[in-house]
Structure formats: structure tokens, C-alpha cells
Amino acid sequence: MRTRTIRCLVAWVLVVIAGCTQPGSTEDAAQRVAQEFGIPRERILSVAEELGVQIAEIETFGPGPFPYNYYQRRFEQFTREHGRPPTRSEVDRMVKGYVAKCIADPYGIEFIFYSERVHPSWITREIAMVFEVVFQLPSPGEESPEDPIFAYMRPIDLRDGSVNPPQETYWEECIQDYLSGH
């Protein structure tokens, strides 16, 4: 009888411990993003803190890496609350935590997070996480608006050689321009 009670107690303790260490735990959420970009976990924690996001929330905003998923949700919420998508100036005020931002043209902003490293290397897995915010183009014959409206956003995978060829210097130049003028 006593042995059965002890076995039940041990089994119960193991179930509780297993539940606390499941792969979906909050500790793993930041670590998964860190591993994806080959960066220290502290960088994810720093961005989350700057955005006022709890670690447990970083995977709850939807698909895509944090903070891409966070901003995608944020722009959707803005659209629901205001009955219209955010303007370029509103997006600019909302997005924080980036290393640099590139202004490709009046209708696109690329935000670079976590690292200044923009090309994959055999020495380190570290690479920046980038997403682009695209704004609506005016209709043919219309004048360009001073503050264009958000159209969509998309992640940019810098590990993809067709998007970011090894000899390409656009990202390095963008980061240097941003850092020297910021």
C-alpha cells in the first residue's frame, strides 16, 4: 500500500514537472527566436521590454518571428480601432526596437532588428531580422499623398541569396547611413 502511494506521488510530481518544462514554455519562446537568427536571447528580451511585451506573449501575436508578428497584429488593431490603416507617419511612430531603418522610397520602409549582420557566414549564424512596410501607391493621375496609407508588410529573409546576394551592399550601406545620421 505504502509503495503504491509513493509511486502515485512520484508519478504526479513527474507530470507536474513535465508540464512546467514543455517546449511551448515562455523560456523557449525567446530562445526559439534567438536560435532562428543566431543571436543572444538577451536581444529578444531587450526588444520585448522596449515594446512592453511580456516574454510569454511573443509567440501569441500570430505567424512570423517576433517582432514582425507583433507589428502585424498592431497594425491590424489600429485599422479596426480607427476604421482605416495607419499612415506612414503613424507607422514610423509605432515601430520601435530596431537597429536601423531603410527608406527605400516614399512607399516603403525596411526595419532591421537584432543585428547589423546582414549576410550569412560560416563563422556565425547571426543575421538581422528584417521586415518591410509598404504603403499604398496613388492611382494613376493622382498626386502622391504627403502621408501615404499602410498597404501591407512582409518579412525579408536575408539568408535567401536571391533576395540578398553575397556581393550586395544595400543593407550594409543602409545601416551605416542610418547609424551615421541617427
Residue pairs with C-beta under 8 A, 6 or more apart in sequence:
24 59
26 54
26 55
26 56
27 55
29 55
29 56
29 58
29 59
29 66
30 41
30 44
30 45
30 48
30 55
30 58
31 41
32 59
33 44
33 58
33 65
33 66
34 40
34 41
34 43
34 44
36 65
36 129
37 65
37 114
37 115
37 125
37 126
37 127
37 128
37 129
38 124
38 125
38 126
38 127
39 114
39 115
39 126
43 114
43 115
44 58
44 66
44 114
45 55
46 97
47 66
47 67
47 97
47 113
47 114
48 54
48 55
48 57
48 58
48 66
48 67
50 96
50 97
51 67
51 70
51 96
51 97
53 66
53 67
53 70
58 66
58 67
58 69
58 70
59 66
59 69
61 69
61 70
61 72
61 73
62 69
62 72
62 73
63 69
64 72
64 155
65 129
65 155
67 97
67 113
68 129
68 131
68 153
68 155
71 94
71 95
71 131
71 133
71 153
72 153
74 94
75 85
75 86
75 91
75 94
75 150
75 153
78 85
78 86
78 90
78 94
79 85
79 86
79 150
84 149
85 149
85 150
85 151
86 94
86 149
86 150
87 147
87 148
87 149
87 150
88 106
88 109
88 135
88 147
88 148
88 149
88 150
89 147
91 109
91 133
91 150
92 109
95 101
95 109
95 111
95 133
97 113
98 111
98 112
98 113
99 112
99 113
99 114
99 115
99 116
99 128
99 175
100 112
100 116
100 174
100 175
100 178
100 179
100 182
101 109
101 110
101 111
101 112
101 178
102 109
102 110
102 112
102 170
102 171
102 174
102 175
102 178
103 109
104 110
104 132
106 135
106 144
106 148
107 134
107 135
107 136
107 137
107 148
108 132
108 133
108 134
108 135
109 132
109 133
110 130
110 131
110 132
110 133
110 156
110 174
111 130
111 131
111 132
111 133
112 118
112 128
112 129
112 130
112 171
112 174
112 175
113 128
113 129
113 130
114 128
114 129
115 126
115 127
115 128
115 129
116 128
116 175
116 179
117 124
117 126
117 127
117 128
118 127
118 128
118 158
118 164
118 171
118 172
118 175
119 127
119 158
119 164
119 166
119 171
120 127
120 158
120 159
127 158
127 159
128 158
128 171
129 155
130 155
130 156
130 158
130 171
131 153
131 154
131 155
131 156
132 153
132 154
132 155
132 156
133 150
133 153
134 150
134 151
134 152
134 153
134 154
135 148
135 149
135 150
135 151
136 148
136 149
136 150
136 151
137 148
137 151
138 144
138 145
138 148
156 163
156 164
157 163
157 164
158 164
158 171
164 171
